[in-house]
Amino acid sequence: MRKNHTLRIVMCALFAAMICVFTMLVQIPVPATGGYVNLGDGVILIGAFLLQPFYAAAAAGVGSMLADVLAGYVSYAPGTLVIKTCVALAASFIFRLMCRKKNGKVSLPGMIAAGVCAEIVMVLGYFVYEAVVLGIGAGASAGIPGNLGQGAVGILVACITAPLLLKNEELKNIMKK
């Protein structure tokens, strides 16, 4: 039991680090909001599809928040922690409801649906955070196209990568533990 718990924590930390790196790797600034578009959502969705929901959520929230702090977007860090945690939870739960079939195969349309629902959480979350907490008001709507693009790229990355990872028997055995 202890070994499984330790392995889950290690995988959670690994995904948090990967999310941080992929978030910081490519940053396209969104001048209207002061935020940026990145590749981190792809890794968040992959984590949501591979890890158990609460481990995926912890990795997404911490990894994304850490990227904001390290990149100098400290004002976004609290919102990012909450929003990305919710994104991973939504993706993970919807993925488990829609995608896991009895024969162990994953449904691509279900994976896309889970990603779309999760990224809607991200777009709405950042809109509310920017409008209310950061005080941008209606101007926060200028960030919606960039967030939609980021979400679309994240879904694409996850839907290409996750099925390949899920075919690996060793990785599947690690994730089941």
C-alpha positions in Angstrom: 0.0 0.0 0.0 2.7 2.5 1.0 4.7 1.8 -2.3 1.6 2.6 -4.4 1.0 5.8 -2.5 4.6 6.9 -2.9 4.5 6.1 -6.6 1.4 8.2 -7.1 3.0 11.1 -5.3 6.1 10.8 -7.5 4.0 10.7 -10.7 2.1 13.7 -9.4 5.3 15.6 -8.8 6.6 14.6 -12.2 3.5 15.9 -13.9 3.6 19.1 -11.9 7.2 19.7 -13.1 6.3 18.8 -16.7 3.3 21.2 -16.6 5.5 24.0 -15.3 8.1 23.4 -18.0 5.6 23.2 -20.9 3.8 26.3 -19.6 7.1 28.2 -19.6 8.5 26.7 -22.7 6.4 28.6 -25.2 4.7 31.8 -24.0 2.7 33.9 -26.4 1.7 37.2 -24.6 -1.9 38.4 -24.7 -1.5 42.2 -24.3 -5.2 42.8 -23.7 -5.0 40.9 -20.3 -1.4 40.8 -19.5 -1.5 36.9 -19.5 -0.1 34.5 -22.0 -1.0 31.5 -24.1 1.1 28.3 -23.5 1.4 24.5 -24.0 0.8 23.5 -20.4 -2.9 22.6 -20.9 -1.8 19.7 -23.1 0.2 18.2 -20.3 -2.6 19.0 -17.8 -5.0 17.0 -20.0 -2.6 14.1 -20.4 -2.2 14.0 -16.6 -5.9 14.1 -16.2 -6.2 11.1 -18.5 -3.4 9.1 -16.9 -3.4 9.9 -13.2 -6.2 9.5 -10.7 -8.3 12.7 -10.5 -7.0 14.2 -7.3 -3.4 13.6 -8.2 -4.0 15.1 -11.6 -5.6 18.1 -10.0 -2.8 18.7 -7.6 -0.2 18.4 -10.4 -2.2 20.8 -12.6 -2.7 23.5 -9.9 0.8 23.4 -8.5 2.6 23.1 -11.8 0.7 25.9 -13.5 0.9 28.2 -10.4 4.6 27.6 -10.2 5.0 28.6 -13.8 3.1 31.8 -13.2 5.3 32.7 -10.2 8.6 31.8 -12.0 7.5 33.7 -15.2 6.6 36.9 -13.3 2.8 36.6 -13.5 2.4 36.5 -9.7 -1.0 38.3 -9.9 -2.3 35.3 -11.9 -0.9 32.6 -9.5 -3.9 32.3 -7.1 -6.4 32.2 -9.9 -4.3 29.7 -11.9 -4.0 27.4 -8.9 -7.8 27.2 -8.6 -8.6 27.3 -12.3 -6.1 24.6 -13.4 -7.1 22.4 -10.5 -10.7 22.6 -11.7 -9.6 21.9 -15.3 -7.8 18.7 -14.3 -10.7 17.5 -12.1 -13.3 18.2 -14.8 -11.2 16.4 -17.5 -10.3 13.5 -15.3 -13.9 12.8 -14.1 -15.4 13.3 -17.5 -12.7 11.1 -19.1 -13.5 8.3 -16.6 -17.2 8.6 -17.2 -17.0 8.7 -21.0 -13.8 7.0 -22.2 -13.1 3.9 -20.2 -14.7 1.0 -21.9 -14.8 -2.6 -20.4 -12.2 -3.8 -22.9 -9.7 -1.1 -21.8 -9.8 0.9 -25.0 -10.2 4.7 -24.9 -12.8 6.5 -27.0 -11.3 9.4 -28.9 -14.6 11.3 -29.1 -15.0 10.9 -25.3 -11.4 12.2 -24.8 -12.2 15.2 -27.0 -15.4 15.8 -25.1 -13.6 15.6 -21.7 -11.0 18.1 -23.1 -13.6 20.5 -24.4 -15.5 20.5 -21.1 -12.3 21.1 -19.2 -11.1 23.9 -21.4 -14.5 25.6 -21.1 -13.8 25.7 -17.4 -10.4 27.3 -18.1 -11.8 29.9 -20.5 -14.7 30.9 -18.1 -12.4 30.7 -15.1 -9.8 33.1 -16.5 -12.6 35.4 -17.8 -14.1 35.7 -14.3 -10.7 36.0 -12.6 -9.5 38.7 -14.9 -12.8 40.6 -14.9 -13.5 40.5 -11.2 -10.3 39.8 -9.2 -7.8 41.6 -11.5 -10.4 44.4 -12.2 -10.2 44.3 -16.0 -14.0 44.2 -16.2 -15.5 43.7 -19.7 -12.0 44.0 -21.1 -11.3 40.5 -19.9 -13.3 39.3 -22.9 -10.2 40.2 -25.0 -8.4 37.2 -23.5 -11.1 34.7 -24.6 -9.8 34.0 -28.1 -6.3 33.4 -26.8 -7.6 31.0 -24.1 -9.8 29.2 -26.7 -6.7 28.8 -28.8 -4.7 27.5 -25.9 -7.4 25.1 -25.0 -7.7 23.8 -28.6 -3.9 23.2 -28.8 -4.0 21.5 -25.4 -6.8 19.1 -26.5 -5.0 18.3 -29.7 -1.7 17.6 -27.9 -3.5 15.4 -25.3 -5.6 13.5 -27.9 -2.5 12.6 -29.9 -0.2 11.8 -27.0 -2.4 10.2 -24.3 -3.6 7.3 -26.5 0.0 6.5 -27.3 1.0 6.5 -23.7 -2.1 4.4 -22.7 -0.9 1.7 -25.1 2.3 1.2 -23.1 1.7 -1.7 -20.8 4.4 -0.8 -18.3 3.0 2.8 -18.0 -0.6 1.4 -17.6 0.6 -0.9 -14.8 2.3 2.1 -13.1 -0.9 4.2 -13.4 -3.1 1.4 -12.0 -1.1 1.1 -8.8 
